[in-house]
């Protein structure tokens, strides 16, 4: 929404949020997502994961079956099954 290109990885997004928006993504304090049209309430520590999976549509592919999953932690649980 701010118009600045950010690559789809956790580190780049964390740096962008801190330098451009003054947002530090640590703590369990509840905040609203400021992505245009979202407004979802979540804990500060989950904001980067939320943006990557929901707004930037970053997917992780299962090496075993080829299924696209929303996050690496979901892939880990999927692989254990």
FENURUR-V95845 format. One record per backbone hydrogen bond with DSSP energy under -1.0 kcal/mol. CO is the residue of the C=O (numbers start at 1). NH is the residue of the N-H. E is the energy in kcal/mol with one decimal. If there is no record, write none. Layout:
co	nh	e
CO	NH	E
CO	NH	E
//
This chain:
co	nh	e
7	9	-1.8
9	13	-2.2
10	14	-2.5
11	15	-2.4
12	16	-2.5
13	17	-2.8
14	18	-1.9
15	19	-3.0
16	20	-2.6
17	23	-2.6
27	45	-1.9
29	44	-2.3
31	42	-2.9
33	39	-1.3
35	38	-2.6
40	33	-2.6
42	31	-3.1
43	46	-2.2
44	47	-1.4
46	50	-2.3
47	51	-2.6
48	52	-2.6
49	53	-2.3
50	54	-2.9
51	55	-1.1
51	56	-2.6
52	58	-3.0
60	69	-3.4
62	66	-1.7
67	62	-2.7
69	60	-3.0
71	75	-1.9
72	76	-2.2
73	77	-1.8
74	78	-2.5
75	79	-2.7
76	80	-1.5
77	81	-1.0
//
